[in-house]
Amino acid sequence: MTKQINLLGGTFDPIHIGHIGIARAVAKECHLNRVDLMPCHLPPHRQSPGVSAEHRLNMVKLATAPYPELGVENIELKRTTLSYTAETIRLLRQQHPSATLNLIIGMDSLTRFCSWHQWQTILNHANLIVCRRPGYTVEQGDAAKLLAQYRCQSLAQFQQQQNGSIWLSANDMIPISATELRMALQQQQPVQKWLTTDVLGYIRQHQLYQGLN
């Protein structure tokens, strides 16, 4: 059986139930044995995370621990430079030349995918699993032309592809914003419905997100 590497990247600043829900839903829908959440070090497309890479990694480990189908990939946290997905995918392809690489992203990312650093490299080495996001459609931005060229119409067809294909997930959309979550944490508002008990306990223990503007 061909080895699969299934990645959901993000800053996870902090990781919340939306991230966990997406990863588990995609694993079930696409029959993936495992999905690894991959925290980035320094994202090129947004401000630096509000807390350290170590704290974000620890929170991801806590959030994924109860789920046997979820894991953690820390390849990007080993860098001291910006986290470019193309470089990560290229490195993983070198390490696992015969594996199937699946990168899980949101529809918001697909609409601007052609602005990503060396985006063609990603599709040359990996498939995309695109999750629905509130406020974004398949007609917006880059999504339409990318789907016209790379979309698989059946899961069976997608499962045969090692790279260069896109699958549209039928995931439920969870309206949660990490920005709003950080603001709620700073203002000490109730956030229990968005964070696992372990992650919330870690945030309180280390007094994270208290000094945000």
Buried (B, 14 or more C-beta within 10 A) or exposed (E): EEEBBBBBBBBBBBBBBBBBBBBBBBBEBBEBEBBBBBBBBBBEEEEEBBBEBEBBBBBBBBBBEEBEBBBBBBBBBEBEEBBBBBBBBBBBBEEEEEBBBBBBBBBBBBBBBEEBBEBEBBBBBBBBBBBBBEEBEBEBBBBBEBBEEBBBEEEEEBBEBBBBBBBBBEBEBBEBEBEEBBBBBBEEEEBEEBBBEBBBEBBEEBEBBEEEE
